[in-house]
Amino acid sequence: MKQEIDSVSIYPPIGISRIGNSDEYFLASDIPGVAPNPPEGFKDAKGRVKKQVARFRVYGFDKAGKVVAELTQDKAVNIEWRVDVANIKAAWYQFNNALDLTGASIPSKPRNNSVTGTDRDQLAIKPSPVCISGKNKEGKKYRFNDGKFYGKKVKLGELKTDDEGRLLFFGGDGKSASNTNAQAITFANNDGWHDDTCDGTVRATVSIDGKSFEAKPAMVAVTPPDFGPGLYGVVTMNDVVQDLFIREMNYPNPAADGVEFWRDIHPILSRMTNTQWVNQGFFMLFGKNSPSDFENEDLIKQLADPSEQSKPERMRVFEWFRDPSSKEYTPAKVPPFYGDGFGEYEKIAIVDLPITRTQYGRLKEWAAGNFKANKLSKSKDFDSLSLEEQLNSLNQAPMEECLGGPFHPGIELTWPMRQKIMWEAPYRLNVVKEGEATPLDFGPLLSENIALGKNGPLSKSGPGALTRWLGVPWQTDEASCLSGYDPSTYLPLPSFWAARVPNQVLSEDSYARMEDGSVNIAQRLKHFDTRQDWLRDFGTQYQPKINAMIAEWHELGIIARVEKTPENNESDFLPKVVWKETGRHFTGADPTFKQVLHAENVEPKESLDNMETPMMLKRAAPEKVTRKRKTFSRGER
């Protein structure tokens, strides 16, 4: 078999590792829509957040491009991995809004703009590339720990290999800091600050019976933790990139032979219902016991029926969704998430998030009755998949767990991913040549024309190229982008990124009281209906809150899936599966937390002078901003 191999490639083409402050870890999922499920939970015994680790594999292909085998380390096969990552956020341009919003994008000047010339080199954290080969390898020499920020070393992660010689990438510990010990003041552009997210290229040389092959390279991105594992955005990054690939890159549309309800439609609906565990407005509109509970068997049976009899109900649901091709402002449509243009603009389409055109087209076919409703088998065992299925799974799984909007700027990967110029082929990015640095200087202002240009920053991806577009440090954006508030309904809704950055949650105490079978059902329902603010320990004042997030993010609860015990499922009014807050640990005795929470180190004028857009100003102070439909705290966007 190995003699048939003509080329080799690394999978997944983009791997996602996640920050954690624990020495323990779990592997990222290899199957789209199947979340990791570490046996002892997402925190260790000391309450520290476990790292999510991206695992890379090598596959061999014959001359016709057909996959022949996964290649693992043995007597005949040697795999030498080479990884080059960086964090260049502080040396990049500010985030104002997505630069592909034609006619609405805002040009940006560099972050830390007062630092000029060669002094800007100290803003980019660029550790030495690391090589590793063999089985079960680990150690200090495989760490990315010699990159510096203002002369101080910053660890960006490390490499290990497993018992088959596959590559394991461990990300950073979640440490963010200011070189002057100043307080963070805004959501995305804090001068003098760095964090330990990163991204970069993954390469491999594979020797098979003495013959050497250079693998098609991949990339790895280290993102913030997933605080809602197993919950997915109504629009995932996989939806976003697959929409691009289908419309512009001749990618085969899985629905070309017909829309499948359980593959193409139900996930959109069930994700809205499952957002009930991280946003109270979604709970009221789509959650358990609501009229639009898309996990309700009777409702789903009706929606999965392609007959004319069920068409009015299908059309009713379809008409809730905003048309992604429309320029009309439709705030009452779903999904109820903020859009890329929220904050800078009012009463235009980009203020709210649409589903993709591909998703919308499938919904339209479904509403008309042009779909199949056969149950689809979905394997949870990666090794049982065929080789072709494994490649397809590895392409999609990392993108499925990342959010597909809103990109303001986002928390994992962001708006450049929807641009064709980024991609060599579906799911595989254009990458720089080995040893080539990621360009940082595109003039005094980065505009839409420059960003999307032929030789602009999207044309090649290298170390630091993916995460540079995001907020610095990541914690400030996550503590800023929460949910709005509609005074007409008292619903905390819309939301930004609830599936990854929860808004309101079912606490462990409420869950325990809900599960108490000695209490009558009305009391149990009261506790089930009670939601707590996820960030309730950080107070309500904006600047103390974002700085508390920097210091204490790891003490926050993980919203984890729990299947209820059969003896407590006697009521149809209570859910059989919940996502509840787990591992929250605030004692009020941590002096670091208290110091951050009550710090007053930055003068208001100094803070405002460093801000560049109305959106930033909104996030700087705890005043109220009123808009039609939404009233929200400036500290919560």
DRENVODREN-398620 format. One line per field, with one value per residue (C-alpha): x, y, z; chain; residue in three letters. Coordinates in pm, whole numbers, plus 32768, in hexadecimal, padded with zeros to 4 digits. Layout:
N
px	(X_...) .
py	(Y_...) .
pz	(Z_...) .
unit	(A_...) .
code	(Ala_...) .
***
This chain:
637
px	(8000_8112_81B1_8074_809D_80EA_80A3_8050_7F7D_7F45_7DE8_7D2D_7D8E_7D3E_7D56_7CC1_7D6D_7CDF_7D74_7D79_7E37_7E3E_7F4B_7E32_7D97_7C9F_7CAF_7BE5_7ACE_7B14_79A2_78CB_77B1_7840_78D2_79F8_7988_7AAA_7A45_7A9E_7A12_7AAA_7B60_7C5F_7C4D_7CE1_7BD5_7CBD_7C41_7CC3_7D65_7CC6_7DD6_7DD4_7E4F_7EE5_7F03_7FA8_7EF4_7F8A_7EF2_7F2C_7F71_7DFC_7DD6_7D1D_7D6A_7E2A_7E6F_7EB2_8029_80A4_81FF_8293_83CA_837B_82E8_8389_82CD_838A_82A0_82FF_8223_824A_8155_813E_8063_806F_7F30_7FE0_80AD_7F7B_7E66_7D47_7BF7_7AE3_7A02_7A1F_7AD8_7A03_78C4_78BD_785C_7850_79AE_7A82_7BF9_7CE0_7E2B_7F2E_7F0C_8012_802D_8121_8222_82D9_83F2_84B6_8426_82EB_83A8_837A_81FF_8202_8231_82F1_8385_847A_83DE_83D4_8419_83AA_83B1_836A_826D_8209_82FF_82E9_83CD_8454_84FA_83A5_831A_82D3_8366_846F_838B_838A_82A3_8361_8488_83C6_839F_823D_81EC_8105_80E5_819C_81A2_8186_814B_8065_80A9_807E_815E_803B_8075_7FCF_7FC6_7F98_7F3B_7F86_7F1A_7E34_7F29_7EF7_7FB4_800C_8179_8134_803D_7F2E_7DC0_7D0E_7C17_7B61_7AE6_7BE6_7D01_7DB6_7F0B_802F_7F77_7FB7_7F1B_7F94_7EAF_7F66_7F57_8042_80B0_80CB_81B5_8237_833B_82DA_83D7_8344_843D_854A_847E_8436_82EE_82A2_813E_803A_804B_7F39_7F03_7EB7_7DFF_7DF8_7CB4_7C0B_7B63_7A12_7931_7809_7896_7797_76D1_76F0_76AB_7573_7674_77BE_7904_78D0_7789_783E_7962_7890_77A8_78D9_7960_7812_77C8_7926_7A0F_794D_792F_782B_76ED_7685_751C_7544_7484_7379_7354_735E_7295_7376_74BB_7463_7338_731A_7478_741B_72DF_736C_7493_739B_72ED_7435_749F_739C_74B2_7585_7488_7341_7295_72D4_724D_7107_70E2_7168_71AB_7106_6F8B_6F87_6EA5_6FDF_70A9_715C_71B3_7040_6FF3_6E94_6F09_7033_6F55_6E80_6FAA_7048_6F0D_6F2F_6DB7_6CD9_6C24_6D5C_6DBB_6D17_6DE8_6F26_6EE1_6E97_6FF0_70A1_700F_70AE_720A_729F_7307_7485_7467_737B_73F2_72BE_72E0_721F_725A_7130_71B8_7294_7395_7397_7509_75BC_765A_77AD_7738_769B_7715_7788_763E_74CB_73A1_7468_7483_75E0_7570_74DF_7570_74DD_750F_75DD_7548_7580_74C8_73AE_738D_736E_7267_71A5_71A5_713E_701E_6F9F_6FA5_70CF_7190_71CB_7190_724D_730C_7481_7577_7697_77C4_786D_7993_7A96_7B53_7A19_7A07_7A90_7BCA_7B00_7A0E_7B2E_7BB6_7A60_7A30_7B84_7B40_79FC_7A1A_7B00_7A2B_78E7_7953_79AC_78A3_7840_77EC_77BB_7918_7942_7A4D_7A06_7AAE_7B46_7B6D_7ACE_7A5E_7B8E_7B24_79FF_7AE2_7B45_7CA3_7CF6_7CCC_7DA4_7C89_7B54_7BBE_7D30_7DC3_7ECC_8001_814C_828D_8345_840F_8352_82CB_8169_816B_8104_8128_801F_803C_7FB2_7E48_7DC8_7C9B_7BAC_7C60_7DAF_7D29_7C79_7D83_7E45_7F7F_7ED1_7ED6_7DD3_7E9C_7F80_7F61_8091_80E9_7FF4_7F22_7DD7_7DC3_7E4F_7CF4_7C65_7C5B_7D88_7D74_7C65_7BC8_7B5C_7A8E_79E7_7985_78FE_7831_770F_759B_74B6_7373_721A_714C_7008_7033_7134_71FE_737D_7399_7432_7584_76E2_7786_76B2_771A_7885_785D_7721_762F_7538_755C_74BE_758F_75F2_7514_73E3_7429_743F_72F5_7253_72C5_7235_7124_7093_701F_6EE2_6F00_6EA4_6FCA_70B4_7047_7088_71F1_7210_7193_728F_73C3_74F8_75E5_771D_77FB_7741_7880_7926_7836_7788_7886_792A_7A9C_7AB2_79EF_7AD7_7C09_7B6C_7B39_7CAC_7D09_7BF9_7B75_7BD4_7AED_79B9_78D2_78D8_7778_7786_7690_75E9_74F8_7401_73D2_729D_71F9_71F1_7153_6FF1_6F6E_6F47_6F77_70E1_71F2_729F_73E9_746D_75A4_75EE_76F9_7813_795D_7912_79FA_79E7_7A27_7A4E_7B9A_7C84_7D49_7DA4_7C36_7BDC_7CFB_7C90_7B21_7B53_7C7A_7C67_7DBE_7D5F_7CE7_7BA6_7C3A_7D67_7C7D_7BA8_7CD0_7D40_7BF5_7BB2_7A45_78EA_78D3_7A03_7974_7837_78FE_79CA_78CA_77A0_76A5_7566_7534_73D2_7374_722B_71F7_7335_73A9_74FF_7619_7746_7810_7753_7759) .
py	(8000_80F4_80C3_8154_82A1_83C6_84ED_8534_8638_86A6_8697_8750_886E_895D_88D7_8984_897B_8A39_8AF5_8A4D_8A84_8913_880F_8723_8720_8681_8653_8728_8669_85C1_85AC_86DF_8715_861E_86DC_8669_85C4_859B_8497_8573_86B2_87EB_8857_879A_8747_889D_8953_89AF_89AD_888D_88D9_8867_87CD_87BF_8674_8669_8537_84ED_843B_83A9_83C9_8310_83B0_83D9_849E_8386_835D_821A_8217_82DD_82D7_829F_827B_811E_8071_80D0_8228_8353_849A_85DA_86F0_8862_896D_8AE7_8BBF_8D28_8E25_8F6D_9012_9139_917D_916E_9267_92C8_9225_9319_9234_9124_91AC_90EE_91B0_925E_93C8_93A7_933D_9429_9447_9400_948A_93AA_9340_93DF_94EF_95BD_94A5_94D6_944C_9321_9353_92AE_9164_9144_9136_8FEE_8EA9_8DC7_8C91_8BB2_8AA0_894A_87F3_86A7_853F_83E6_834B_83D6_84F6_861E_8704_8865_886C_8853_898F_8ADD_8BA4_8C8F_8D8E_8EDF_9005_913F_905F_8F71_8E07_8D91_8C1E_8BD6_8A5D_891A_87E2_8673_8538_8416_82A2_82A3_83CF_84BC_8627_86BD_883A_88C5_8A36_8B41_8B63_8C8E_8D91_8EF6_9027_9193_91F4_9322_9275_935E_92FD_9287_938D_930D_91D6_9193_9290_92AB_9345_92AD_9165_9004_8EAD_8D4C_8CE5_8C9E_8BF3_8B7A_8A75_88FD_8845_86E2_8620_84B3_83A5_825E_8146_824C_8320_8481_8540_86A5_86B1_87AF_889E_88F1_8A01_8A01_8B11_8B36_8BD6_8C2A_8B11_8A87_8ADF_8A28_88DF_8821_895B_89E5_8B2E_8B40_8BA5_8AEF_8B41_8A01_8A91_8BD2_8B32_8A21_8B2E_8BD6_8A8E_8A2A_8B7A_8BD9_8AAB_898A_88CF_87B9_8823_870B_876B_875F_8617_869F_8745_8655_86C8_862B_8697_87EF_887A_87EA_885C_89C7_89AB_88DA_89C9_8AE2_8A0B_89A0_8B0B_8B10_8A96_8BCF_8CE4_8D20_8DBE_8C87_8BBC_8C81_8C73_8B1C_8A62_8949_897D_8A97_8A7E_8A76_896B_88C7_879C_8757_860B_866C_87B0_870A_85F3_86FC_87BF_867F_862D_8694_867E_87A2_8778_87E9_88FD_8A1D_89C8_89AB_8AF7_8B9B_8B3A_8B8F_8CEC_8D38_8D36_8E6F_8E55_8E78_8F13_9023_9185_91C0_91F9_90DB_90E3_9006_8EE7_8DCC_8D64_8E68_8EB7_8FFE_9029_909F_9208_9225_9357_942C_942B_9429_93A8_92FF_918D_9150_91B1_9052_8EFB_8E34_8CC4_8C7C_8C7F_8B09_8ACC_8BB2_8B01_89B0_8A3B_8AC0_896A_88C8_89BB_896B_87F6_87A0_86CF_8575_8519_83D3_83B1_83CA_82EF_83B7_82FA_8371_828A_832C_81E7_8144_8247_8201_82C1_83B0_83E8_8428_853D_85DC_85C8_8662_877D_87DF_878C_88AF_89A7_891F_8973_8ADC_8BEA_8C77_8DD2_8EDD_8F4A_9075_8FFF_8E9C_8DB5_8C9A_8CDB_8E04_8EB3_8E6D_8CFF_8D56_8DEB_8D10_8DAA_8CFA_8B9E_8ABF_89C0_8979_895B_8995_8AF2_8B97_8B95_8C4D_8B9E_8AF7_8BF2_8D1A_8E10_8E93_8FFA_9102_9252_92B5_942C_9524_94B5_935A_9388_9299_92BE_9268_914C_90A1_90F4_8FF6_901B_9084_8FDA_8ED4_8E50_8D73_8CED_8CBF_8CC4_8DA8_8DF4_8D68_8DE6_8F43_8FBD_8F75_903D_906A_8FDF_8EE2_8EFC_9067_901A_8EF0_8FC1_90D4_9016_8F87_8FAF_90D7_9121_915C_9226_91CC_905B_905B_8F62_8F64_8F4B_8F6B_8ED4_8EDA_8D8A_8CD9_8B78_8BCB_8CF6_8CB0_8DC0_8D27_8BC3_8AB3_8AB4_8979_89E4_8A14_88C8_8813_88A9_8852_86EA_86CC_85CB_8610_8769_87A1_87DF_8951_8992_88C4_8986_8ACE_8A68_89E8_8B38_8BFB_8C71_8D1A_8E0B_8D4B_8E76_8EC8_8EB9_8FD3_90ED_91DD_92F4_92C7_9302_923A_9123_90F8_9101_9002_8F25_8F3C_8ED2_8DD4_8D41_8BE2_8BF8_8C19_8AF1_8A0D_89D4_885A_8754_8675_855A_8543_8403_8339_8357_84D2_84D1_8490_85E1_8644_87AB_8770_8732_85E1_8687_87CF_88A6_892C_8A06_892F_897D_8AE8_8B42_8C9B_8CB3_8E2B_8DF7_8E20_8F65_8F74_8F72_907D_915B_9145_9170_92B7_9343_94AF_94D3_956D_96D0_96EB_97ED_9710_95F0_96B4_974C_95F0_9597_95B7_9566_95A1_942B_943B_9566_94A3_9395_9485_94FB_946B_955F_94F0_9505_94E6_9469_93FB_9292_927D_9324_92B5_9317_93AC_92BB_91A2_9236) .
pz	(8000_805E_7F05_7E6A_7F19_7E38_7F26_8091_8146_82AD_8345_83C8_82DD_83FD_855F_868E_87E1_8909_8A2F_8B83_8CC8_8D28_8CE0_8C7D_8B24_8A38_88C0_87D0_8728_85DB_857E_852E_8624_871F_8846_891A_8A5C_8B50_8C57_8D81_8CEF_8C57_8D94_8E63_8FD4_9029_8F60_8E43_8CDA_8C0B_8ABD_8979_88A3_8727_8698_853A_845C_830D_81F1_80B5_7F58_7E12_7CBE_7C7E_7DC1_7E74_7FE4_8025_819C_82D4_830A_846B_84FD_84D4_844F_82E7_8329_83D4_8405_845B_84C5_84AC_8547_853C_8602_8672_8723_8663_86E4_8788_864D_856A_851F_8602_85DD_8584_84BD_83B6_8289_818D_81DE_808E_80B8_8233_829C_836E_8321_8444_84BB_8564_86CB_87AE_86A8_8779_875A_8610_853C_85B5_8712_8690_8680_87F8_87C6_8704_87C5_86D8_877A_86C1_85E8_868E_85F2_8686_860C_8699_8785_88D9_88C8_89B7_8A78_8AA2_894D_88A8_894B_88A5_89C5_8939_8893_8941_897D_89E2_8A37_8B19_8AB0_8A65_8A4A_8926_8950_890A_8832_8887_87BC_880B_87FE_8683_8643_8603_8662_8797_87BE_891D_8933_8A34_8B9E_8B75_8BFB_8B85_8BFE_8BC3_8BA2_8C82_8D6D_8CEE_8D01_8BC7_8B55_8A23_8972_8860_8845_8991_894B_8A05_8A3A_89BF_89EE_89A3_8888_8744_85F3_84E8_83EF_841F_8331_8318_8259_8237_81E1_8160_812A_80F4_7FFF_8079_804D_80B3_8138_80CF_81FC_82F4_83F7_8569_862A_87A5_8813_8960_8A25_89C0_8AE6_8A45_89C1_88F3_88A2_8742_869C_85C5_84C0_84EC_8440_837C_82FA_8297_81E0_8140_80B7_8019_7F90_7EF6_7E57_7DE1_7DE5_7D47_7E8E_7E72_7F23_8010_7FC7_7E4C_7E42_7F26_8077_819E_82CB_83D2_832D_82A2_8363_84BE_852A_84E4_85B2_86CF_86FB_873E_8842_88E5_8905_8A1E_8B06_8AD0_8A8A_8B3F_8A12_8944_8A69_8A63_88E8_888A_89CF_8A8B_8AB2_89B1_887B_87A3_8856_8731_880A_8846_879F_872F_868E_85E6_8561_84B8_8430_83AB_82E7_8176_8133_80D4_821D_82DB_81E8_82AB_83DF_8310_8266_83B5_8435_82EF_82E9_843B_839E_8306_819B_8187_802C_80A1_80EC_81C3_8338_83DA_8553_85A2_84D0_854F_85B0_86C7_86BE_8684_852F_84B2_849C_85F2_86AF_858C_84CF_8511_844C_8337_82E9_8376_84D4_84FB_84A8_8388_8344_820A_80AE_8097_81DE_8171_8022_80CF_81BC_8093_7FE9_8131_8164_8006_8055_7F7B_8075_8101_826A_8291_83D6_8390_8448_84DD_8558_8696_865B_857A_853B_84AD_8394_823A_81D9_8101_821F_830C_822E_820C_8382_83CF_82D9_8382_84F5_8559_8497_8529_868D_8632_8619_84C7_8543_85A3_853F_8622_862C_86A4_879B_86CF_855A_84B4_8374_8290_828D_81AA_80A0_7F78_7F67_80B0_801F_7F46_7F3C_800F_817D_812D_814E_8079_8155_8143_80DF_81FB_82C4_8233_8334_832C_82A4_83A0_82F3_81F6_822A_8326_82EC_8298_81B6_810C_7FBD_8058_812E_800C_7F09_7E3C_7F0E_804B_81A0_813B_8015_80EA_824C_8329_849A_8550_841A_8496_85FD_85B7_8550_86AA_87ED_88D0_89CF_8981_8ADB_8AAF_897B_8A1E_8B4D_8A68_8968_8A28_89EA_89BA_8A6A_89D6_8AD0_8A1D_8A6E_8B88_8ABF_8AC3_894C_8845_8890_87FF_883D_8943_88E0_8933_8A1C_8AE9_8B54_8C4A_8CC8_8D9E_8EDC_8F97_90B8_8FD8_8F31_9080_90F3_8FA6_8FD5_9134_9106_9261_91EE_9122_8FAD_8FC5_90AE_8FD6_8EA1_8F57_8F8C_8E27_8DA8_8E7C_8DC0_8E4F_8D9E_8D3F_8D95_8ED8_8FA8_8EE5_8F3B_8E4D_8E17_8CC4_8D02_8E46_8D9D_8C72_8D53_8E3C_8D0D_8CBD_8E1D_8E6E_8D27_8D97_8EC7_8DEB_8DBE_8C90_8C0B_8BE1_8B69_8C6B_8C25_8D40_8E01_8D9D_8EF5_8ECF_8D75_8DE9_8D73_8C07_8C74_8CD4_8BD2_8BAF_8B51_8BD9_8BBF_8D18_8DB1_8E3C_8EE5_8F43_905F_90FA_926F_928A_9338_9212_9244_90D3_9074_9171_9101_8F95_8FDF_909B_8FDB_8F74_8ED5_8D87_8D68_8C9A_8BAE_8B63_8B1C_8A28_8975_890D_886C_86FB_86AD_8738_877B_885E_8915_8959_8A04_8AD7_8BD2_8C8B_8BF8_8B4E_89D8_8959_8802_8776_87E2_88B2_89F1_8A5E_8B42_8A95_8B62_8AB4_8955) .
unit	(A_A_A_A_A_A_A_A_A_A_A_A_A_A_A_A_A_A_A_A_A_A_A_A_A_A_A_A_A_A_A_A_A_A_A_A_A_A_A_A_A_A_A_A_A_A_A_A_A_A_A_A_A_A_A_A_A_A_A_A_A_A_A_A_A_A_A_A_A_A_A_A_A_A_A_A_A_A_A_A_A_A_A_A_A_A_A_A_A_A_A_A_A_A_A_A_A_A_A_A_A_A_A_A_A_A_A_A_A_A_A_A_A_A_A_A_A_A_A_A_A_A_A_A_A_A_A_A_A_A_A_A_A_A_A_A_A_A_A_A_A_A_A_A_A_A_A_A_A_A_A_A_A_A_A_A_A_A_A_A_A_A_A_A_A_A_A_A_A_A_A_A_A_A_A_A_A_A_A_A_A_A_A_A_A_A_A_A_A_A_A_A_A_A_A_A_A_A_A_A_A_A_A_A_A_A_A_A_A_A_A_A_A_A_A_A_A_A_A_A_A_A_A_A_A_A_A_A_A_A_A_A_A_A_A_A_A_A_A_A_A_A_A_A_A_A_A_A_A_A_A_A_A_A_A_A_A_A_A_A_A_A_A_A_A_A_A_A_A_A_A_A_A_A_A_A_A_A_A_A_A_A_A_A_A_A_A_A_A_A_A_A_A_A_A_A_A_A_A_A_A_A_A_A_A_A_A_A_A_A_A_A_A_A_A_A_A_A_A_A_A_A_A_A_A_A_A_A_A_A_A_A_A_A_A_A_A_A_A_A_A_A_A_A_A_A_A_A_A_A_A_A_A_A_A_A_A_A_A_A_A_A_A_A_A_A_A_A_A_A_A_A_A_A_A_A_A_A_A_A_A_A_A_A_A_A_A_A_A_A_A_A_A_A_A_A_A_A_A_A_A_A_A_A_A_A_A_A_A_A_A_A_A_A_A_A_A_A_A_A_A_A_A_A_A_A_A_A_A_A_A_A_A_A_A_A_A_A_A_A_A_A_A_A_A_A_A_A_A_A_A_A_A_A_A_A_A_A_A_A_A_A_A_A_A_A_A_A_A_A_A_A_A_A_A_A_A_A_A_A_A_A_A_A_A_A_A_A_A_A_A_A_A_A_A_A_A_A_A_A_A_A_A_A_A_A_A_A_A_A_A_A_A_A_A_A_A_A_A_A_A_A_A_A_A_A_A_A_A_A_A_A_A_A_A_A_A_A_A_A_A_A_A_A_A_A_A_A_A_A_A_A_A_A_A_A_A_A_A_A_A_A_A_A_A_A_A_A_A_A_A_A_A_A_A_A_A_A_A_A_A_A_A_A_A_A_A_A_A_A_A_A_A_A_A_A_A_A_A_A_A_A_A_A_A_A_A_A_A_A_A_A_A_A_A_A_A_A_A_A_A_A_A_A_A_A_A_A_A_A_A_A_A_A_A_A_A) .
code	(Met_Lys_Gln_Glu_Ile_Asp_Ser_Val_Ser_Ile_Tyr_Pro_Pro_Ile_Gly_Ile_Ser_Arg_Ile_Gly_Asn_Ser_Asp_Glu_Tyr_Phe_Leu_Ala_Ser_Asp_Ile_Pro_Gly_Val_Ala_Pro_Asn_Pro_Pro_Glu_Gly_Phe_Lys_Asp_Ala_Lys_Gly_Arg_Val_Lys_Lys_Gln_Val_Ala_Arg_Phe_Arg_Val_Tyr_Gly_Phe_Asp_Lys_Ala_Gly_Lys_Val_Val_Ala_Glu_Leu_Thr_Gln_Asp_Lys_Ala_Val_Asn_Ile_Glu_Trp_Arg_Val_Asp_Val_Ala_Asn_Ile_Lys_Ala_Ala_Trp_Tyr_Gln_Phe_Asn_Asn_Ala_Leu_Asp_Leu_Thr_Gly_Ala_Ser_Ile_Pro_Ser_Lys_Pro_Arg_Asn_Asn_Ser_Val_Thr_Gly_Thr_Asp_Arg_Asp_Gln_Leu_Ala_Ile_Lys_Pro_Ser_Pro_Val_Cys_Ile_Ser_Gly_Lys_Asn_Lys_Glu_Gly_Lys_Lys_Tyr_Arg_Phe_Asn_Asp_Gly_Lys_Phe_Tyr_Gly_Lys_Lys_Val_Lys_Leu_Gly_Glu_Leu_Lys_Thr_Asp_Asp_Glu_Gly_Arg_Leu_Leu_Phe_Phe_Gly_Gly_Asp_Gly_Lys_Ser_Ala_Ser_Asn_Thr_Asn_Ala_Gln_Ala_Ile_Thr_Phe_Ala_Asn_Asn_Asp_Gly_Trp_His_Asp_Asp_Thr_Cys_Asp_Gly_Thr_Val_Arg_Ala_Thr_Val_Ser_Ile_Asp_Gly_Lys_Ser_Phe_Glu_Ala_Lys_Pro_Ala_Met_Val_Ala_Val_Thr_Pro_Pro_Asp_Phe_Gly_Pro_Gly_Leu_Tyr_Gly_Val_Val_Thr_Met_Asn_Asp_Val_Val_Gln_Asp_Leu_Phe_Ile_Arg_Glu_Met_Asn_Tyr_Pro_Asn_Pro_Ala_Ala_Asp_Gly_Val_Glu_Phe_Trp_Arg_Asp_Ile_His_Pro_Ile_Leu_Ser_Arg_Met_Thr_Asn_Thr_Gln_Trp_Val_Asn_Gln_Gly_Phe_Phe_Met_Leu_Phe_Gly_Lys_Asn_Ser_Pro_Ser_Asp_Phe_Glu_Asn_Glu_Asp_Leu_Ile_Lys_Gln_Leu_Ala_Asp_Pro_Ser_Glu_Gln_Ser_Lys_Pro_Glu_Arg_Met_Arg_Val_Phe_Glu_Trp_Phe_Arg_Asp_Pro_Ser_Ser_Lys_Glu_Tyr_Thr_Pro_Ala_Lys_Val_Pro_Pro_Phe_Tyr_Gly_Asp_Gly_Phe_Gly_Glu_Tyr_Glu_Lys_Ile_Ala_Ile_Val_Asp_Leu_Pro_Ile_Thr_Arg_Thr_Gln_Tyr_Gly_Arg_Leu_Lys_Glu_Trp_Ala_Ala_Gly_Asn_Phe_Lys_Ala_Asn_Lys_Leu_Ser_Lys_Ser_Lys_Asp_Phe_Asp_Ser_Leu_Ser_Leu_Glu_Glu_Gln_Leu_Asn_Ser_Leu_Asn_Gln_Ala_Pro_Met_Glu_Glu_Cys_Leu_Gly_Gly_Pro_Phe_His_Pro_Gly_Ile_Glu_Leu_Thr_Trp_Pro_Met_Arg_Gln_Lys_Ile_Met_Trp_Glu_Ala_Pro_Tyr_Arg_Leu_Asn_Val_Val_Lys_Glu_Gly_Glu_Ala_Thr_Pro_Leu_Asp_Phe_Gly_Pro_Leu_Leu_Ser_Glu_Asn_Ile_Ala_Leu_Gly_Lys_Asn_Gly_Pro_Leu_Ser_Lys_Ser_Gly_Pro_Gly_Ala_Leu_Thr_Arg_Trp_Leu_Gly_Val_Pro_Trp_Gln_Thr_Asp_Glu_Ala_Ser_Cys_Leu_Ser_Gly_Tyr_Asp_Pro_Ser_Thr_Tyr_Leu_Pro_Leu_Pro_Ser_Phe_Trp_Ala_Ala_Arg_Val_Pro_Asn_Gln_Val_Leu_Ser_Glu_Asp_Ser_Tyr_Ala_Arg_Met_Glu_Asp_Gly_Ser_Val_Asn_Ile_Ala_Gln_Arg_Leu_Lys_His_Phe_Asp_Thr_Arg_Gln_Asp_Trp_Leu_Arg_Asp_Phe_Gly_Thr_Gln_Tyr_Gln_Pro_Lys_Ile_Asn_Ala_Met_Ile_Ala_Glu_Trp_His_Glu_Leu_Gly_Ile_Ile_Ala_Arg_Val_Glu_Lys_Thr_Pro_Glu_Asn_Asn_Glu_Ser_Asp_Phe_Leu_Pro_Lys_Val_Val_Trp_Lys_Glu_Thr_Gly_Arg_His_Phe_Thr_Gly_Ala_Asp_Pro_Thr_Phe_Lys_Gln_Val_Leu_His_Ala_Glu_Asn_Val_Glu_Pro_Lys_Glu_Ser_Leu_Asp_Asn_Met_Glu_Thr_Pro_Met_Met_Leu_Lys_Arg_Ala_Ala_Pro_Glu_Lys_Val_Thr_Arg_Lys_Arg_Lys_Thr_Phe_Ser_Arg_Gly_Glu_Arg) .
***
